[in-house]
Amino acid sequence: MTNNDIFKKLRVAHKLRDDDIIKILMLVDFRISKSELSAFFRREDHPNYVECGDQILRNFLNGLVIHLRGPMPKKGEATKQDLSRKVKPNPYDNKKNYNKPKNKKSND
């Protein structure tokens, strides 16, 4: 399976148009024109067919991750998901000792 086949299958699976792919590639600062992009999706026997290189596919995959998940937070910043995890108390971190007998006050 070639890089062109992988690129085509990802394009169909995610229902992406040429404009969408160009925007995804721009997320990783990779610029490509529509005509260059359409050459990857042509049949192999077409005169304008171009093989998709590893760099283009790698940049597309990295851009697709950003497109689907969102950008990575900067170092030191916590995401909303991380903050929601920190708020919940750990049920196994109680300092109470349940094995200690309770002090009973006697009314003498």
N, C-alpha and C positions, 0 to 999 in steps of 0.2 A: 504494500500500500504506500503510495507516494504522499508527499506533503500536500500536493494539490487535492488528492482524494480526501485527506483528513480535513483540509480547509473547506472543501465543498460539503462534507457531511456535517461539520459544525455549523456552517452557514444555514443549512436546511433545518437542522435540529433546533436551532435557536431562532429560526425565522428572521434572519438578518438580511437587510437590504444593503446595497453598496454604501449608502450614506451612513448606515449604522456601523458598518465595518470600518469606514474611514474615521468616524468619531471614536470608536474603540481603540484604534491604533493611535489616535492623537492623545489618548489618556496616558500613553507611555512615550509621548514625544516622538512618534514615528509618523512621518508624513508620506502619503502615497496618493497618486491621482486615481480617478475612476477608470481611466483607460489602462493604467498599469494593473489595477485590481481585476478588471474584467479579463485580462489576459490569463490569469490563473484559473479562471473558471471555464475556459474554452476546452474543446475536445483536443486530444493530443495530436490529431492529424490536421488541425487548423493551422494556417500559416502564421497567425499571431499568437499562438500558444507559447506561454513562458512557464518554465518550471518554478515552483514556489520554493524559495530557499529556506534553510533552517532559521535564519535570522528573522524573516518575515513571519513565519509561523510562530516562533517563540514570542515575538512582540505581540502578535495577535492574542496568543493564549494569556500572556501577562495582562494585557488590556482587558480581556474578557473576564478575568478574575476580578479586576477592579470594577468593571461594569456591573458584575453580578453581586459582589460582596460589598462594594464601597471601598474608598481609599483606606489605607492602613493608618492608624492613629500615630501621631508623632511620639517619639520616645518620651516617657514620663507622663503622658496623658492616658487617662483611663477611659475606656469606652462606656457607654450606657449599660451594656451587658455586664461589664466588669463591676461597675458600681452597684448594680442590682444584686450581684453575688455577694458583695462585701456586707450588705445590709442584713442579710439573713443570718441569724445566729446559728452556730453549730450545735446541734443537740447533744453531741458527745463531749462537748467542752465545758460541761457544768462543773462548778467547783463544789457543789453540794455533795456531802457524803451520806448516802442513804443507808449505810450500814451502821451508823452511830445510833445508839439508843437515845431517845428523846428524854430530856430532863423533865421529870414529873414533879410538880410542886405539890407538896402534901400540906394539907391544912391541919396542923397539930394544935 
